[in-house]
Amino acid sequence: MRLARAHLDLMNAGPDGTVSEIAAKWGFIHMGRFSHAYAKHFGVLPSETLRRSL
């Protein structure tokens, strides 16, 4: 559920949004673990999703 919410926020982030900020908002403290879990679930890195949103 938290990954899905972070995914939505990354897709809708503006130019000032950051992966770290969005991950922390959803309770992900360890960025490496977040990135790994995100990539495993969505097939892309969170930074790629953020880039595509711009």
Backbone as JSON Lines, residues from 0, in Angstrom:
{"i":0,"aa":"M","n":[0.82,-1.19,0.0],"ca":[0.0,0.0,0.0],"c":[0.87,1.26,0.0]}
{"i":1,"aa":"R","n":[1.89,1.28,0.86],"ca":[2.78,2.46,0.91],"c":[3.54,2.62,-0.4]}
{"i":2,"aa":"L","n":[3.95,1.5,-0.99],"ca":[4.66,1.59,-2.28],"c":[3.74,2.17,-3.35]}
{"i":3,"aa":"A","n":[2.49,1.76,-3.36],"ca":[1.55,2.27,-4.34],"c":[1.33,3.77,-4.17]}
{"i":4,"aa":"R","n":[1.23,4.22,-2.92],"ca":[1.05,5.65,-2.66],"c":[2.28,6.44,-3.06]}
{"i":5,"aa":"A","n":[3.45,5.9,-2.76],"ca":[4.69,6.56,-3.16],"c":[4.77,6.63,-4.68]}
{"i":6,"aa":"H","n":[4.37,5.57,-5.35],"ca":[4.37,5.53,-6.81],"c":[3.48,6.64,-7.37]}
{"i":7,"aa":"L","n":[2.28,6.79,-6.83],"ca":[1.38,7.85,-7.29],"c":[1.99,9.23,-7.07]}
{"i":8,"aa":"D","n":[2.6,9.42,-5.92],"ca":[3.23,10.71,-5.65],"c":[4.4,10.97,-6.59]}
{"i":9,"aa":"L","n":[5.17,9.95,-6.9],"ca":[6.29,10.12,-7.83],"c":[5.78,10.46,-9.23]}
{"i":10,"aa":"M","n":[4.69,9.83,-9.64],"ca":[4.14,10.11,-10.97],"c":[3.56,11.52,-11.05]}
{"i":11,"aa":"N","n":[3.11,12.05,-9.92],"ca":[2.47,13.36,-9.92],"c":[3.35,14.46,-9.34]}
{"i":12,"aa":"A","n":[4.6,14.14,-9.08],"ca":[5.51,15.13,-8.47],"c":[5.82,16.23,-9.47]}
{"i":13,"aa":"G","n":[5.93,17.41,-8.96],"ca":[6.34,18.54,-9.79],"c":[7.86,18.6,-9.87]}
{"i":14,"aa":"P","n":[8.37,19.65,-10.44],"ca":[9.82,19.78,-10.61],"c":[10.59,19.88,-9.3]}
{"i":15,"aa":"D","n":[9.91,20.2,-8.21],"ca":[10.59,20.31,-6.92],"c":[10.53,19.03,-6.1]}
{"i":16,"aa":"G","n":[9.81,18.01,-6.57],"ca":[9.7,16.75,-5.84],"c":[10.98,15.95,-5.89]}
{"i":17,"aa":"T","n":[11.25,15.23,-4.79],"ca":[12.43,14.37,-4.76],"c":[12.02,12.98,-4.31]}
{"i":18,"aa":"V","n":[12.79,12.0,-4.72],"ca":[12.53,10.62,-4.31],"c":[12.63,10.51,-2.79]}
{"i":19,"aa":"S","n":[13.65,11.1,-2.21],"ca":[13.85,11.02,-0.76],"c":[12.67,11.61,0.01]}
{"i":20,"aa":"E","n":[12.21,12.75,-0.43],"ca":[11.09,13.42,0.23],"c":[9.82,12.57,0.16]}
{"i":21,"aa":"I","n":[9.54,12.04,-0.99],"ca":[8.33,11.23,-1.18],"c":[8.44,9.92,-0.41]}
{"i":22,"aa":"A","n":[9.59,9.28,-0.46],"ca":[9.78,8.03,0.28],"c":[9.6,8.25,1.78]}
{"i":23,"aa":"A","n":[10.18,9.33,2.3],"ca":[10.07,9.63,3.72],"c":[8.62,9.93,4.11]}
{"i":24,"aa":"K","n":[7.9,10.6,3.22],"ca":[6.49,10.9,3.48],"c":[5.69,9.63,3.75]}
{"i":25,"aa":"W","n":[6.06,8.55,3.07],"ca":[5.34,7.28,3.22],"c":[6.03,6.32,4.17]}
{"i":26,"aa":"G","n":[6.98,6.82,4.95],"ca":[7.57,6.03,6.03],"c":[8.76,5.18,5.64]}
{"i":27,"aa":"F","n":[9.32,5.42,4.47],"ca":[10.52,4.69,4.06],"c":[11.73,5.49,4.48]}
{"i":28,"aa":"I","n":[12.49,4.94,5.42],"ca":[13.64,5.64,5.98],"c":[14.92,5.3,5.22]}
{"i":29,"aa":"H","n":[15.09,4.03,4.87],"ca":[16.29,3.55,4.2],"c":[16.07,3.62,2.69]}
{"i":30,"aa":"M","n":[16.72,4.56,2.03],"ca":[16.49,4.79,0.61],"c":[16.87,3.59,-0.26]}
{"i":31,"aa":"G","n":[17.92,2.88,0.12],"ca":[18.34,1.71,-0.66],"c":[17.28,0.62,-0.65]}
{"i":32,"aa":"R","n":[16.7,0.38,0.51],"ca":[15.64,-0.63,0.61],"c":[14.39,-0.19,-0.14]}
{"i":33,"aa":"F","n":[14.06,1.09,-0.01],"ca":[12.92,1.62,-0.74],"c":[13.11,1.45,-2.24]}
{"i":34,"aa":"S","n":[14.25,1.85,-2.73],"ca":[14.54,1.77,-4.16],"c":[14.47,0.33,-4.66]}
{"i":35,"aa":"H","n":[15.03,-0.58,-3.9],"ca":[15.02,-1.99,-4.28],"c":[13.6,-2.55,-4.31]}
{"i":36,"aa":"A","n":[12.83,-2.28,-3.28],"ca":[11.45,-2.77,-3.22],"c":[10.61,-2.15,-4.33]}
{"i":37,"aa":"Y","n":[10.82,-0.88,-4.58],"ca":[10.08,-0.17,-5.63],"c":[10.39,-0.78,-6.99]}
{"i":38,"aa":"A","n":[11.67,-0.95,-7.27],"ca":[12.08,-1.52,-8.57],"c":[11.57,-2.94,-8.74]}
{"i":39,"aa":"K","n":[11.58,-3.71,-7.69],"ca":[11.09,-5.08,-7.75],"c":[9.59,-5.1,-8.06]}
{"i":40,"aa":"H","n":[8.86,-4.18,-7.46],"ca":[7.4,-4.14,-7.62],"c":[6.97,-3.5,-8.95]}
{"i":41,"aa":"F","n":[7.62,-2.39,-9.33],"ca":[7.18,-1.62,-10.5],"c":[8.05,-1.81,-11.74]}
{"i":42,"aa":"G","n":[9.19,-2.44,-11.59],"ca":[10.06,-2.72,-12.73],"c":[10.93,-1.56,-13.18]}
{"i":43,"aa":"V","n":[10.9,-0.46,-12.46],"ca":[11.75,0.7,-12.74],"c":[12.18,1.31,-11.42]}
{"i":44,"aa":"L","n":[13.25,2.06,-11.45],"ca":[13.7,2.76,-10.25],"c":[12.78,3.94,-9.96]}
{"i":45,"aa":"P","n":[12.66,4.32,-8.69],"ca":[11.83,5.48,-8.37],"c":[12.28,6.74,-9.1]}
{"i":46,"aa":"S","n":[13.57,6.89,-9.27],"ca":[14.08,8.08,-9.97],"c":[13.62,8.12,-11.42]}
{"i":47,"aa":"E","n":[13.45,6.95,-12.04],"ca":[12.96,6.9,-13.42],"c":[11.5,7.36,-13.48]}
{"i":48,"aa":"T","n":[10.71,6.92,-12.51],"ca":[9.31,7.33,-12.45],"c":[9.24,8.84,-12.26]}
{"i":49,"aa":"L","n":[10.06,9.37,-11.38],"ca":[10.07,10.81,-11.13],"c":[10.46,11.57,-12.39]}
{"i":50,"aa":"R","n":[11.48,11.11,-13.09],"ca":[11.92,11.77,-14.33],"c":[10.81,11.8,-15.36]}
{"i":51,"aa":"R","n":[10.07,10.72,-15.47],"ca":[8.99,10.62,-16.46],"c":[7.85,11.57,-16.13]}
{"i":52,"aa":"S","n":[7.73,11.95,-14.86],"ca":[6.63,12.83,-14.46],"c":[6.89,14.29,-14.83]}
{"i":53,"aa":"L","n":[8.13,14.61,-15.15],"ca":[8.46,16.01,-15.42],"c":[8.19,16.41,-16.83]}
